[in-house]
Amino acid sequence: MNMQSIRAGLFTSLVATSMALAPARAHSLSTGCNSPAPTRDGNANRSIGGAQFGFADTFVYCTSLPNSTGRPSAIGSSGSLSIAANTFTLLVRGAPPSTTGMFFYGTAQAQFPMGDGILCVSPYNPGVVAVQPGAAPNAAGIVRKKLNFPNLSSAGVITPGSTWYFQYMYRDDTPAGFNFTDALGARFAP
């Protein structure tokens, strides 16, 4: 699979998701790239929308580039990593308000420049799984999406002991028209 077909597939999914959500805002963007190595517990002191998060089995990796707000967006989580508890929630801060977007996940890390950001979840076998329906940022640029483990796609069943990598892709009025958050790795429990 080449990078052009990966980009087309992700962009097609985002466009389909955005049909039911609000249109994007107009802004300009300049980007730079600084991609540190993955760090364990990289999100231990982060807070999104008042929710503090930082689990021993989650870590933030990759880099998020600035969007039309002038800042990069960041991903995190809240709730339990327990499949039985079924309270795991993905969080994003710093997304442009009044845009559209979607969370997706996969089994491996990556680092490919794409759009106006970096794709941090490997699109290769078995590929990425979209969390449906999409999720739009609120007026403060915050997105929350609870994963309902029993209702996830059969292509992305999350089981105890498995590690998955999550990222958020969103529309943005930038040269390429879309951007990404950094990414979150999570190891799930029974």
C-alpha positions in Angstrom: 0.0 0.0 0.0 1.5 3.4 -1.0 1.3 6.6 1.0 -1.1 8.2 -1.6 -3.7 5.4 -1.1 -3.3 5.6 2.7 -3.9 9.3 2.6 -6.9 8.9 0.3 -8.4 6.2 2.6 -8.1 8.3 5.7 -9.2 11.5 4.1 -12.3 9.7 2.6 -13.2 8.4 6.1 -12.8 11.9 7.5 -14.9 13.5 4.8 -17.7 10.9 5.3 -17.6 11.5 9.0 -17.7 15.3 8.5 -20.9 15.2 6.4 -23.1 15.3 9.5 -21.0 17.8 11.5 -20.3 21.5 11.4 -18.1 23.1 8.7 -14.5 24.1 9.3 -13.2 27.6 10.3 -10.9 29.6 8.1 -7.3 30.3 9.4 -3.7 30.0 8.2 -0.9 27.7 9.4 2.8 27.4 9.4 4.4 24.2 10.7 7.6 22.8 11.9 8.6 19.3 13.0 10.1 18.0 16.2 9.5 14.3 16.8 10.8 12.9 20.1 11.1 9.2 20.9 8.1 7.6 22.6 8.1 8.1 26.4 6.5 6.0 29.0 3.8 7.8 31.0 4.2 10.9 28.8 0.8 12.1 29.7 1.1 11.8 33.5 0.7 15.5 34.2 -1.7 16.4 31.4 -5.3 17.7 31.9 -8.0 18.0 29.3 -11.3 19.7 30.1 -10.8 19.3 33.8 -10.1 15.5 33.5 -6.7 14.5 34.9 -5.2 11.5 33.3 -2.0 9.4 33.4 -2.1 5.6 33.9 0.8 3.3 34.3 -0.2 1.6 31.1 -0.7 4.6 28.8 1.8 6.8 27.1 1.8 9.6 24.6 4.2 9.4 21.7 4.9 11.1 18.3 4.4 14.8 17.7 1.5 17.0 17.0 2.1 20.0 14.7 0.4 23.4 15.1 -3.1 23.8 13.6 -5.1 26.9 12.6 -5.3 27.9 16.3 -1.5 28.4 16.3 -1.0 25.5 18.7 -0.8 21.8 18.4 -3.6 19.6 19.6 -3.0 16.9 22.3 -4.6 13.5 23.0 -5.1 11.8 26.3 -7.6 9.6 28.1 -9.7 9.2 31.2 -11.6 6.3 32.8 -10.4 2.8 33.4 -8.3 0.6 31.1 -10.4 -2.3 32.3 -12.4 -3.9 29.5 -15.0 -5.0 32.1 -15.4 -1.5 33.5 -16.0 -0.1 29.9 -15.3 3.5 30.9 -12.2 4.3 28.8 -12.6 7.7 27.2 -10.4 9.4 24.6 -9.8 13.1 25.1 -8.4 15.9 22.8 -7.5 19.5 23.6 -6.4 22.2 21.3 -8.5 21.2 18.2 -9.9 24.0 16.2 -13.5 24.6 17.3 -16.4 24.1 14.9 -14.5 21.5 12.8 -15.0 17.8 12.3 -12.9 14.8 13.2 -12.6 11.2 14.1 -10.6 8.9 16.4 -8.9 5.9 14.9 -6.6 3.2 16.3 -4.3 0.4 15.3 -1.8 -2.2 16.5 1.5 -0.4 15.7 3.2 2.9 15.9 4.2 4.9 12.9 5.5 8.3 12.0 4.6 9.5 8.5 4.1 13.2 7.5 0.6 13.5 6.2 -1.7 16.5 5.6 -0.5 19.2 7.9 0.6 16.8 10.6 2.0 13.4 11.3 0.3 10.0 11.1 1.4 8.2 14.3 -0.6 5.0 14.0 0.6 2.5 11.4 -1.8 2.1 8.4 -0.3 -1.2 7.5 -1.6 -4.7 8.1 -4.0 -4.9 9.7 -4.5 -1.2 9.2 -6.4 1.5 11.2 -9.9 1.2 12.6 -12.1 4.3 12.8 -14.1 4.9 15.9 -17.6 5.7 14.6 -19.4 8.0 14.7 -17.0 10.9 14.4 -16.5 13.4 17.2 -16.5 17.2 16.8 -14.6 19.6 19.1 -16.6 21.8 21.4 -16.2 25.6 21.5 -13.1 25.2 23.7 -11.5 22.8 21.2 -12.1 19.8 23.5 -13.2 16.4 22.2 -14.4 13.4 24.3 -15.2 10.0 23.0 -16.0 7.0 25.2 -15.1 3.7 23.7 -17.9 1.2 24.1 -15.8 -2.0 23.9 -18.7 -4.4 23.0 -19.7 -2.2 20.1 -16.3 -1.6 18.5 -15.7 -2.8 14.9 -14.8 -6.5 14.6 -11.6 -5.3 12.8 -10.4 -3.7 16.1 -11.6 -5.8 19.0 -9.8 -4.7 22.1 -9.0 -7.6 24.5 -7.3 -7.7 27.9 -3.6 -7.5 27.7 -3.6 -6.0 24.2 -1.9 -2.7 23.4 -3.5 -0.3 20.9 -2.4 3.1 19.6 -5.0 5.9 19.2 -4.9 9.2 17.3 -7.4 11.9 16.3 -7.6 13.3 12.8 -9.5 16.6 12.2 -10.4 19.0 9.4 -8.6 22.3 9.5 -8.5 25.2 7.1 -4.8 24.7 6.3 -2.9 24.0 3.1 -3.7 20.3 3.2 -7.1 20.7 4.9 -6.5 18.2 7.8 -4.2 17.6 10.7 -3.6 15.1 13.6 -3.0 15.1 17.3 0.0 13.3 18.9 -0.9 9.7 19.7 -1.7 7.6 22.8 -0.6 4.0 23.5 -2.7 2.0 25.9 -2.4 -1.5 27.3 -5.8 -2.8 28.4 -6.7 -4.9 31.4 -9.5 -7.5 32.0 
